[in-house]
């Protein structure tokens, strides 16, 4: 069964091989606390970027965001929080006031 992008109104599915789909950042158990903090910060930022009140943290393991929502087509690494692709920002299903 295909996965649908978590962004409201997007509708892109994993069946579209021209797109990439990315899981929400996951906090791993056996990592340093400062690394856990940074990954959790990025995960929370991704969730907040959705602007969806119907999605909760516990649901994120089954959700993905497609490459359309990242400037470069893929998310930045957890430790690169100055990168515009640290969170999804493009075509997010609401007016963010940000130009493309």
N, C-alpha and C positions, 0 to 999 in steps of 0.2 A: 504494500500500500504506500503510495507516495506521501511525502511530508509536504505540507503547505507552509509557506513563509509565515512567521508569527506576526509580521507587521500588518496592522489593520488595513484591509482593502488591497493588499498586495496580490494575493492569489497565485504567486509563482509556486510551482511544484517541482519536486526533485526529479520528475520525469523530464524536465527541460535540461538536457545535458549541456547547454550553452551557459548555464549558471552554476555557481558553486553555492553550497549551503553550509552555514557555520553554526555549531552548537554554542550555547551560552558558556562563558568561561566557568570552569568547574574548579572548586577549591578541593585540592587533594589532601589526604590525611597526613601523609608523611613528608611534609615540607616545612621549611622554616616559617616562623610566625609572621615575619615581615613580608614574605612571599604570599602567605595566606591572606594577609590584609590587603595586599595589592590586587590579588585575583578577585577577592570578594568585592573590593571597590569597583573593579571593572564590571563584574557581574551585576552589581546593583545599578551601575550607570546604564548598562544595556537594558535592564528591566525598566528603569525610569524613562529611557528613550522611547519605549513602546507607547507610553501614555495610555496604557490599557488597565482599567481597574478590574477586569475580569481574569487577569493572569496573576498567579501567585508564584513565589519562589519554588514551591514544591513541584510545580508543573514544568519548570524550565528544562528538566532532563529530557523531555520529549519534544522540545521546541527547537527550531532553527531559524536563522535569519539569512536571507539570500544575499548574494554579492551585489545586487542592485543598490543596496542601502549603504554601501561603503564607497568612498571616493575612489580608492584604488582597486576596488572590487574584492578586497579581503580585509579582515580586521587586523589591527596592529597588535603587537605583542603586549602582554599585560604590563610590562615595565616601561612601555613607551607612551605614557599618558599625555604627552604633549602632541602626539600624532593625531590628526583629525579623524583617523580611522580607529581610534581607541574605542569609540562607540559608534554604532550605526547612526547616521544623520540625514541621509538622502531619501526622499520620497517615503517619509515615515507615516503617511496616512493622516497627517494633520499639518496645519500651517505653522511652521516653526519660526518664520520670519528670517530664515537663512536662505541665501541665494545658492543656486547650484553652480 
